[in-house]
Amino acid sequence: MKTPKINISKLLNQIDSFGEDAQRLAVSITNATADDMVADAKTKAPVNYGQLRLSIGHTTARVGYNKSFFFANAPYSAFVEFGTGAKVSIPKGFEELASQFRGKQSGNFDTFLDSIRDWCRKKGIDEKLAYIIAVSILKTGVKAQPFFIPAYLQNVPIYEKKLRTALARETKKYNAKK
């Protein structure tokens, strides 16, 4: 997937020039798109305990500040998105985003091993294998399971289309008043 090259700020400024009703419309489009991104990311996110899905959300845009920040704040979100170790996979255009998580770790081996034991129990795997699985993960990493970036890439073109439609509608209304 390719990073969209869309000048959303320019579109929003053009819509804003039509006044407060147009601004409210743009904010509503921004918030609806952010809701869609969250729903899509939650659908795509792998589930073990559900903490990752529960951590996905967005801030609410408002008139005067038409920005919504889409996030996944589980401590391991980036490791699920990009993978770890030799299995890291970073989509083109997202290297800078991924670089801020490189080498970051939290917890210790005992906590990690306990998590693997829990996972083994849940999957019906003999807990005696937890240590071997944990060491294997540390040596080779885990495969990326992208959920966040695909949801973003899926929704940005739709967002642009909705903003362009709103701009056309506002332009038509303005021209009809002349």
C-alpha positions as a Markdown table, in Angstrom:
| # | Residue | x | y | z |
|---|---|---|---|---|
| 1 | Met | 0.0 | 0.0 | 0.0 |
| 2 | Lys | 1.2 | 3.5 | -0.8 |
| 3 | Thr | 1.0 | 6.6 | 1.4 |
| 4 | Pro | -1.6 | 8.9 | 0.0 |
| 5 | Lys | -0.3 | 12.3 | -1.2 |
| 6 | Ile | -3.4 | 14.4 | -0.4 |
| 7 | Asn | -3.3 | 18.0 | 0.8 |
| 8 | Ile | -6.2 | 17.7 | 3.3 |
| 9 | Ser | -5.2 | 21.0 | 4.9 |
| 10 | Lys | -5.8 | 22.8 | 1.7 |
| 11 | Leu | -9.2 | 21.2 | 1.2 |
| 12 | Leu | -10.2 | 22.1 | 4.8 |
| 13 | Asn | -9.1 | 25.7 | 4.4 |
| 14 | Gln | -11.2 | 26.0 | 1.2 |
| 15 | Ile | -14.2 | 24.6 | 3.0 |
| 16 | Asp | -13.6 | 26.8 | 6.0 |
| 17 | Ser | -13.8 | 29.9 | 3.8 |
| 18 | Phe | -17.5 | 29.3 | 3.3 |
| 19 | Gly | -18.3 | 30.0 | 6.9 |
| 20 | Glu | -19.3 | 28.2 | 10.1 |
| 21 | Asp | -21.9 | 25.8 | 8.6 |
| 22 | Ala | -19.3 | 24.6 | 6.1 |
| 23 | Gln | -16.8 | 24.3 | 9.0 |
| 24 | Arg | -19.3 | 22.2 | 11.0 |
| 25 | Leu | -19.8 | 19.9 | 8.0 |
| 26 | Ala | -16.1 | 19.4 | 7.6 |
| 27 | Val | -15.7 | 18.6 | 11.3 |
| 28 | Ser | -18.5 | 16.1 | 11.0 |
| 29 | Ile | -16.8 | 14.5 | 8.0 |
| 30 | Thr | -13.5 | 14.4 | 10.0 |
| 31 | Asn | -15.1 | 12.8 | 13.0 |
| 32 | Ala | -17.0 | 10.2 | 10.9 |
| 33 | Thr | -13.8 | 9.3 | 9.1 |
| 34 | Ala | -12.0 | 8.9 | 12.3 |
| 35 | Asp | -14.8 | 6.6 | 13.6 |
| 36 | Asp | -14.5 | 4.5 | 10.4 |
| 37 | Met | -10.7 | 4.3 | 10.9 |
| 38 | Val | -11.2 | 3.1 | 14.5 |
| 39 | Ala | -13.8 | 0.5 | 13.5 |
| 40 | Asp | -11.6 | -0.8 | 10.6 |
| 41 | Ala | -8.5 | -1.0 | 12.8 |
| 42 | Lys | -10.4 | -2.8 | 15.5 |
| 43 | Thr | -11.7 | -5.3 | 12.9 |
| 44 | Lys | -8.2 | -5.9 | 11.6 |
| 45 | Ala | -6.4 | -6.0 | 15.0 |
| 46 | Pro | -5.6 | -9.5 | 16.2 |
| 47 | Val | -7.2 | -10.5 | 19.5 |
| 48 | Asn | -5.8 | -12.3 | 22.5 |
| 49 | Tyr | -7.1 | -10.5 | 25.5 |
| 50 | Gly | -8.7 | -7.7 | 23.6 |
| 51 | Gln | -6.4 | -5.0 | 25.1 |
| 52 | Leu | -5.2 | -3.9 | 21.7 |
| 53 | Arg | -8.7 | -3.5 | 20.3 |
| 54 | Leu | -9.8 | -1.6 | 23.4 |
| 55 | Ser | -6.7 | 0.8 | 23.0 |
| 56 | Ile | -7.7 | 1.9 | 19.5 |
| 57 | Gly | -9.4 | 5.3 | 19.4 |
| 58 | His | -9.3 | 8.9 | 18.2 |
| 59 | Thr | -9.6 | 12.4 | 19.5 |
| 60 | Thr | -12.6 | 14.5 | 18.5 |
| 61 | Ala | -12.3 | 17.3 | 16.0 |
| 62 | Arg | -14.2 | 20.5 | 16.6 |
| 63 | Val | -14.8 | 23.8 | 14.8 |
| 64 | Gly | -11.7 | 25.9 | 15.0 |
| 65 | Tyr | -9.5 | 22.8 | 15.4 |
| 66 | Asn | -10.5 | 20.3 | 12.7 |
| 67 | Lys | -8.0 | 17.6 | 13.5 |
| 68 | Ser | -8.6 | 14.1 | 14.9 |
| 69 | Phe | -5.7 | 12.0 | 16.1 |
| 70 | Phe | -6.1 | 8.3 | 15.4 |
| 71 | Phe | -4.2 | 6.1 | 17.9 |
| 72 | Ala | -3.6 | 2.6 | 19.4 |
| 73 | Asn | -2.1 | 3.0 | 22.8 |
| 74 | Ala | -1.6 | -0.6 | 24.0 |
| 75 | Pro | 2.1 | -0.7 | 25.0 |
| 76 | Tyr | 2.7 | -3.4 | 22.3 |
| 77 | Ser | 0.7 | -1.8 | 19.4 |
| 78 | Ala | 3.7 | -1.0 | 17.3 |
| 79 | Phe | 5.2 | -4.4 | 17.7 |
| 80 | Val | 2.0 | -6.0 | 16.4 |
| 81 | Glu | 1.7 | -3.5 | 13.6 |
| 82 | Phe | 5.3 | -3.7 | 12.4 |
| 83 | Gly | 6.5 | -7.1 | 13.8 |
| 84 | Thr | 9.7 | -7.6 | 15.7 |
| 85 | Gly | 13.3 | -8.8 | 15.2 |
| 86 | Ala | 14.0 | -10.3 | 11.8 |
| 87 | Lys | 10.3 | -10.2 | 10.9 |
| 88 | Val | 9.8 | -6.5 | 11.0 |
| 89 | Ser | 7.8 | -5.2 | 8.0 |
| 90 | Ile | 7.4 | -1.4 | 7.5 |
| 91 | Pro | 5.3 | -0.1 | 4.7 |
| 92 | Lys | 6.9 | 2.4 | 2.4 |
| 93 | Gly | 6.3 | 5.9 | 3.7 |
| 94 | Phe | 5.9 | 4.9 | 7.3 |
| 95 | Glu | 9.6 | 4.5 | 8.2 |
| 96 | Glu | 9.6 | 7.6 | 10.4 |
| 97 | Leu | 6.6 | 6.5 | 12.3 |
| 98 | Ala | 8.0 | 3.0 | 12.9 |
| 99 | Ser | 11.5 | 4.3 | 13.8 |
| 100 | Gln | 10.2 | 5.8 | 17.1 |
| 101 | Phe | 9.4 | 2.3 | 18.4 |
| 102 | Arg | 12.7 | 0.6 | 17.3 |
| 103 | Gly | 14.5 | -1.0 | 20.2 |
| 104 | Lys | 11.8 | 0.0 | 22.8 |
| 105 | Gln | 11.0 | -2.7 | 25.3 |
| 106 | Ser | 9.0 | -2.8 | 28.4 |
| 107 | Gly | 8.7 | -5.5 | 31.1 |
| 108 | Asn | 11.1 | -8.3 | 31.8 |
| 109 | Phe | 11.6 | -11.9 | 30.7 |
| 110 | Asp | 9.5 | -13.3 | 33.6 |
| 111 | Thr | 6.5 | -11.2 | 32.7 |
| 112 | Phe | 7.0 | -12.1 | 29.0 |
| 113 | Leu | 7.1 | -15.8 | 29.9 |
| 114 | Asp | 4.0 | -15.5 | 32.0 |
| 115 | Ser | 2.2 | -13.9 | 29.0 |
| 116 | Ile | 3.4 | -16.8 | 26.8 |
| 117 | Arg | 2.1 | -19.3 | 29.4 |
| 118 | Asp | -1.3 | -17.6 | 29.4 |
| 119 | Trp | -1.3 | -17.7 | 25.6 |
| 120 | Cys | -0.4 | -21.4 | 25.7 |
| 121 | Arg | -3.3 | -22.2 | 28.1 |
| 122 | Lys | -5.7 | -20.2 | 25.9 |
| 123 | Lys | -4.6 | -22.1 | 22.8 |
| 124 | Gly | -4.5 | -25.5 | 24.4 |
| 125 | Ile | -0.7 | -25.8 | 24.0 |
| 126 | Asp | 1.3 | -27.5 | 26.8 |
| 127 | Glu | 2.6 | -24.8 | 29.1 |
| 128 | Lys | 6.0 | -26.6 | 29.2 |
| 129 | Leu | 6.6 | -25.2 | 25.7 |
| 130 | Ala | 6.2 | -21.6 | 26.8 |
| 131 | Tyr | 9.9 | -21.1 | 27.5 |
| 132 | Ile | 10.9 | -22.5 | 24.1 |
| 133 | Ile | 8.3 | -20.3 | 22.4 |
| 134 | Ala | 9.5 | -17.2 | 24.3 |
| 135 | Val | 13.1 | -17.8 | 23.4 |
| 136 | Ser | 12.2 | -18.4 | 19.8 |
| 137 | Ile | 10.3 | -15.1 | 19.7 |
| 138 | Leu | 13.2 | -13.3 | 21.2 |
| 139 | Lys | 15.6 | -14.9 | 18.7 |
| 140 | Thr | 13.5 | -14.6 | 15.5 |
| 141 | Gly | 10.8 | -12.0 | 16.3 |
| 142 | Val | 7.1 | -12.1 | 15.5 |
| 143 | Lys | 5.5 | -11.5 | 12.1 |
| 144 | Ala | 3.8 | -8.1 | 11.6 |
| 145 | Gln | 0.0 | -8.1 | 11.8 |
| 146 | Pro | -0.9 | -4.7 | 10.4 |
| 147 | Phe | -4.2 | -3.2 | 11.5 |
| 148 | Phe | -3.5 | 0.5 | 12.0 |
| 149 | Ile | -1.9 | 1.6 | 8.8 |
| 150 | Pro | -4.3 | -0.5 | 6.6 |
| 151 | Ala | -7.2 | 1.2 | 8.3 |
| 152 | Tyr | -5.7 | 4.6 | 7.7 |
| 153 | Leu | -4.8 | 3.9 | 4.1 |
| 154 | Gln | -8.3 | 2.6 | 3.4 |
| 155 | Asn | -10.1 | 5.6 | 4.8 |
| 156 | Val | -7.9 | 8.6 | 3.7 |
| 157 | Pro | -9.1 | 8.5 | 0.1 |
| 158 | Ile | -12.7 | 8.2 | 1.2 |
| 159 | Tyr | -12.1 | 11.2 | 3.5 |
| 160 | Glu | -10.7 | 13.2 | 0.6 |
| 161 | Lys | -13.6 | 12.3 | -1.6 |
| 162 | Lys | -16.2 | 13.4 | 1.1 |
| 163 | Leu | -14.3 | 16.7 | 1.6 |
| 164 | Arg | -14.2 | 17.3 | -2.2 |
| 165 | Thr | -18.0 | 16.6 | -2.4 |
| 166 | Ala | -18.6 | 19.0 | 0.5 |
| 167 | Leu | -16.4 | 21.7 | -1.1 |
| 168 | Ala | -18.3 | 21.3 | -4.4 |
| 169 | Arg | -21.7 | 21.5 | -2.6 |
| 170 | Glu | -20.6 | 24.7 | -0.7 |
| 171 | Thr | -19.3 | 26.2 | -3.9 |
| 172 | Lys | -22.6 | 25.5 | -5.7 |
| 173 | Lys | -24.5 | 27.0 | -2.8 |
| 174 | Tyr | -22.3 | 30.1 | -2.9 |
| 175 | Asn | -22.6 | 30.5 | -6.6 |
| 176 | Ala | -26.4 | 30.1 | -6.4 |
| 177 | Lys | -26.5 | 33.2 | -4.0 |
| 178 | Lys | -24.8 | 35.4 | -6.5 |
